[in-house]
Amino acid sequence: MIPLSVPNLTGNERKYLNQCIDTTFISSVGEFVTRLEEMSAEICGAKKAVATSSGTTGLHLALMGCGVKRDDLVIIPTFTFIATANAVSHCGAVPWLMDISKDSWTMDPEQVEREIEANTMWTGESLIHKGSGRRIAALMPVYTLGTIPDMDRFREIADRYRIPLIADAAAALGATYNGKNLGELADLTVISMNGNKMVTAGGGGVIVGQDKALLSKLKHLSSTARVSAEYDHDMIGYNYRMTNIQAAVGCAQLERVEEFVARKKEIRKFYNEAFDRWNGITLFPTPPEMESACWFSGIVLEHGGLESVRDIIAKMRDRGIECRSFWKPVHLQLPYQNAIRAESFKVADGLWDRIVTLPCSTGITDEELDMVVRAIKEAL
Ligand SMILES: *Cc1c(COP(=O)(O)O)cnc(C)c1O
C-alpha cells in the first residue's frame, strides 16, 4: 500500500526518545521542549516560540493573547480545516467566513475588504459588525497547503481597521513570502506538529512571533498560569503544554525541515508536470511568486462532485494507493450554521468536492510517484 502521508522518522527520533526515558524527563519540563522552542524561533525568523499540545490549542492561545473574547467575531476563510473555526469557538467567539482566491486557495483579500467596508462601523474604539452587533477582534488567514497568501495586503487591512493579524500556518513550516520568513508576517503565527504536517511531534503545535512579552504571557497561560512552585496561580490558565516526549520527536524532525520541504516541492512538481494539460484534470495551484511549502499535492477533477472523487479514491484503493478528498468548507459544517457569512463562497463551493489528494509522504520514491500517476490515468 502506498499511504497518503506518513511521518518520516529515520532521523534522531529514536535516540532522543530514549534520552527522555533514560533521564525520566518525559513530561512537560525538559530540555527538548526548550530546544524545540529555540529551533522553531530560529527556523521561522521569530524572536520567540511557545510549544503547545496541538495546533488547535496554539490557535486558541494566540487568539486569546490578541484579546479575542466571548461574542467577538474573527475573520477566517471558509476553506480550511475545521480546527481554525473551532479555535475561534473555544474563545466563545464566532467566525466570520470569507471565500478564497481561485489561484492560491487562500483567503480572498478583496472580498475581505469589501465585506468589512460594507458591513462594519466604528463604535468608539471598536469595529462592530452591523448585522450582529459583534466586535471584529482578529483577522486570521490560513496558509492553505503551505501557501502564504498576500500578507502585505492583509497587514494593510489589519492596520487600517486596527485588528490583530494571526496566521494559521498549521502546515506551512518552511514556506516564505517575498523573502520574508514565517515569523515576520503576522502578529502571531501558529504551526501544527500533528502526525501528517510538515514536521511532526506525534501531536503538538508552536506559536511564533516577534513580541517576546506577549509570547511569554502565552507560555504562562499554557502552563496553568503558575507563578511559583507553591501552587500559586494568578489567572485561569490552561494545560496546553507540549511534553518532552513530543518535543524529542519534534526536535529530530526540525533538524530535517529543509530536506522535507525540498521533497514536498519535488512531489508537487512531479504531479503537476505529470498531469499538466491532462484531459479532465486541473492542477493544485503553485503560484510562482510564492514559496509554498507544498504540504499536500493532488489533482482537481474538472467535472463531477464528491461522487466522482469517491469513485477515483475507490479505484486507487483497489490498486493499493491511498488517496483522499479534502476539506469540506466551514460554512457547510453542521456546527457552523450560525457563523457570519460573506456574500458568496463561489470559489470554495466550486472547488472543494473536486479535490483528490495523492500520496505525498517525504519518504515516497520516484518509482512510487510514477505508479500513482499511472494508476490515476487508468482510473480516469
Ligand atoms: C492541522 C491543522 C490545524 C490543527 O492542528 P492540530 O495540531 O491538528 O490541532 C489547524 N488548521 C489547519 C489549517 C490545519 O491544517
The ligand as a Gaussian input file, in Angstrom:
#p B3LYP/6-31G(d) Opt

LIG

0 1
 C       -3.859000      20.600000      11.152000
 C       -4.487000      21.953000      11.108000
 C       -4.898000      22.607000      12.284000
 C       -4.909000      21.954000      13.641000
 O       -3.726000      21.469000      14.099000
 P       -3.729000      20.256000      15.185000
 O       -2.307000      20.170000      15.577000
 O       -4.230000      19.058000      14.471000
 O       -4.610000      20.671000      16.310000
 C       -5.388000      23.883000      12.172000
 N       -5.505000      24.498000      10.985000
 C       -5.125000      23.913000       9.833000
 C       -5.237000      24.674000       8.555000
 C       -4.618000      22.613000       9.851000
 O       -4.264000      22.027000       8.695000

